[in-house]
């Protein structure tokens, strides 16, 4: 997979992100979905990447800067037909490397607690993320799982 800076104006990227937001919102209780839409991904505190298998967009991921030493994984999504081929792990590895390169000491994320999100939980835990409490404006929510990764010790 080739990873590069994402173009949020590319129709293929827009289609994938629209699908991601719609799917996440359909799989989460009202008020508990925190996926960024296109305008959110175009914010200055967001870095966004796309992953390509040849000419096919297979994955997206974003890094939100929360503070000088803390970042958040946002908008991780892999094309359904491209799953179980390692693309999500490659994208997550890229986000972790970018966070380290930016001098972040901690990388956190929020994802859903429902069965739909179980594969994501496994992916994040396989990369060293551990449970944590809510961060950066999130609140305790039975529909959310909060995870964090210490970037100083790996």
C-alpha positions in Angstrom: 0.0 0.0 0.0 1.2 3.5 -0.9 0.4 6.1 1.8 0.3 9.8 0.9 -1.2 13.0 2.0 -4.9 12.7 1.4 -6.9 15.0 -0.9 -10.3 15.6 0.8 -11.5 17.0 -2.6 -10.9 13.8 -4.5 -14.3 12.2 -5.3 -13.0 8.8 -4.4 -11.9 10.0 -1.0 -15.1 11.8 -0.5 -17.1 8.7 -1.3 -15.1 6.6 1.1 -15.4 9.2 3.9 -19.1 9.6 3.3 -19.5 5.8 3.6 -17.3 5.7 6.8 -19.3 8.5 8.5 -22.7 7.0 7.5 -21.6 3.5 8.6 -20.2 4.7 12.0 -23.3 6.7 12.7 -25.6 3.8 11.8 -23.6 1.5 14.2 -23.6 3.9 17.1 -26.2 5.3 19.4 -27.4 8.8 18.6 -25.1 11.4 20.1 -22.2 8.9 20.6 -20.7 9.0 17.1 -17.6 11.1 16.8 -16.4 10.5 13.3 -15.2 13.6 11.5 -17.0 14.7 8.3 -15.1 16.4 5.5 -15.2 19.8 7.0 -13.7 18.4 10.2 -10.9 16.7 8.3 -10.1 19.9 6.6 -9.4 21.7 9.9 -5.8 23.0 10.5 -5.2 20.7 13.5 -5.8 17.6 11.3 -3.3 15.7 9.1 -5.0 13.3 6.7 -3.6 10.4 4.7 -4.9 8.0 2.1 -3.6 4.5 1.3 -3.7 3.1 -2.2 -3.4 -0.4 -3.7 -2.5 0.6 -7.2 -5.3 2.9 -8.3 -7.7 1.7 -5.7 -8.2 3.7 -2.5 -8.2 1.1 0.3 -7.6 3.1 3.5 -7.8 6.5 5.2 -6.5 7.8 8.5 -6.1 11.1 10.2 -4.1 12.5 13.1 -5.5 15.3 15.2 -3.1 17.4 17.3 -4.6 17.9 20.7 -1.6 19.5 22.4 2.1 19.7 22.0 2.5 16.2 23.3 -0.9 14.5 22.7 -2.6 13.4 19.5 -5.7 11.6 18.5 -6.3 8.9 15.8 -9.3 10.0 13.7 -11.2 8.6 10.7 -9.5 5.2 10.4 -11.3 3.3 7.7 -10.5 0.5 5.3 -12.5 -0.5 2.3 -14.6 -3.5 3.1 -13.3 -5.6 0.2 -9.7 -4.8 1.2 -10.0 -5.9 4.8 -7.8 -8.6 6.3 -4.9 -7.8 4.0 -2.9 -5.6 6.4 -3.9 -2.2 5.1 -5.4 -1.0 8.4 -2.3 -2.0 10.3 -0.1 -0.2 7.8 -2.2 2.9 8.1 -2.2 2.8 11.9 1.6 2.2 11.8 1.9 5.3 9.6 -0.2 7.4 12.0 1.9 6.2 15.0 5.2 7.0 13.1 3.8 10.5 12.2 2.8 11.1 15.8 6.3 10.2 17.0 7.9 12.3 14.2 5.9 15.3 15.5 7.2 14.8 19.0 4.0 13.6 20.5 4.3 11.5 23.6 0.8 10.0 23.6 -1.7 9.0 21.0 -5.3 8.3 22.0 -8.5 7.4 20.2 -12.2 6.9 20.8 -14.1 4.2 19.0 -17.5 2.5 19.4 -18.2 -0.2 22.0 -20.6 -2.2 19.9 -19.8 -5.5 18.2 -19.3 -3.7 14.8 -16.1 -2.1 16.3 -14.6 -5.3 17.8 -12.1 -5.8 14.9 -10.9 -2.2 15.4 -10.4 -2.9 19.1 -8.3 -5.9 18.2 -6.2 -3.8 15.7 -5.5 -1.0 18.2 -4.6 -3.4 21.0 -2.3 -5.3 18.7 -0.4 -2.0 18.2 -0.1 -1.5 21.9 -3.1 0.7 22.7 -4.5 0.2 26.2 -7.8 1.3 27.8 -7.9 4.8 29.2 -10.5 7.3 30.4 -12.1 10.0 28.3 -9.8 12.7 27.0 -10.0 16.1 25.3 -13.7 16.9 25.8 -15.1 13.4 25.6 -17.2 12.1 28.5 -17.9 8.7 29.9 -20.2 6.9 27.5 -21.2 3.2 27.4 -21.1 3.5 23.6 -17.5 4.5 23.6 -14.2 2.8 24.1 -11.2 5.0 24.9 -7.7 3.8 24.2 -4.2 5.3 24.4 -0.6 4.5 23.4 2.5 5.8 25.2 4.9 6.9 22.5 7.8 7.4 24.8 8.6 3.8 25.6 8.3 1.8 22.3 
